[in-house]
Amino acid sequence: MKQSHFFAHLSRLKLINRWPLMRNVRTENVSEHSLQVAMVAHALAAIKNRKFGGNVNAERIALLAMYHDASEVLTGDLRLLR
């Protein structure tokens, strides 16, 4: 897949709504979810490094978290719990 096609696919993540596990005031899309997961993952990695003497690459963890649901552009949000 060409790089431009990859980013075009990723831009569609904002069009895919997530299945809420609990009642929400507002529906969250996969793009918003991925950004929030990346921010939390980065913060947790930074806390591990600073407070607990860890040696993890916080930027890599954030990057992996950001793309963790990229496949859902093809599959839609996967509802794992009923």
Secondary structure, 3 states (H helix, E strand, C coil): CCHHHHHHHHHHHHHCECCCCCCCCCCCEHHHHHHHHHHHHHHHHHHHHHHHCCCCCHHHHHHHHHCCCCCHHHHCCCCCCC
